[in-house]
Amino acid sequence: MTNDTTAASDPLDNATRDIAEVPAVEVVLTVAVHLMSAAAVKCGLADGEGGESGEADLAEARILITALAGLVKASAPDLGTAHAGPLRDGLKSLQGAFREASEFPDPPGQGPGE
């Protein structure tokens, strides 16, 4: 005997239905924003309660920025200029912040995501 009520209230089924309704561009943009936010925090750009910037973890920031660059490069042709442009600008800003936070900056063209 199956219980249709249990199946209808299954969180996984609900999540699958919800994500099926979200356009791909929105999913990509959401992931990109999460990567940007995490990278900014890891670069030490997050303001603490006292207005002080957070602790930088540049090894983690490098991974996040590189992942963001890959996502932007791979998805830009399908996103269109209206969405890809701001993502590229955000990526460039993060790369600059990473370079500024680095005690020994990478040579030009060899930083994360370059």
C-alpha positions, 0 to 999 in steps of 0.5 A, a space after each residue: 500500500 502506497 501513501 500518496 500523502 507522504 510522496 506529495 510532502 517529500 522535501 526532495 520532490 518539492 525541491 525538484 519541482 521548484 528547481 524545474 520552474 527556475 530558468 537556467 540563467 537564474 540558477 547560473 546567476 545565483 551560483 555566481 553571486 554565491 561564489 562572488 560573496 564567498 570570494 569577497 569574504 575570503 579576500 577579507 572584504 567583509 566588514 566586521 561589527 566594528 567596521 574592520 575587514 574580515 580575515 583573509 584566506 587567500 588560498 580559499 579565495 583563489 579557489 572561489 575566484 577561479 571557479 567563478 571565472 570558469 563559470 563566467 567564461 563557460 556561461 557568458 555566450 548563453 547569458 547575453 551581455 546584460 547578465 555576463 557584463 556585470 559578472 565579468 565586472 564583479 570577477 575583475 573587481 575580485 581579482 583586483 581585491 585578491 591582488 591587493 590582499 596578496 603579500 606577494 601578488 601573482 604576475 599579471 595573467 597568472 592570478 586566479 581566474 586569469 
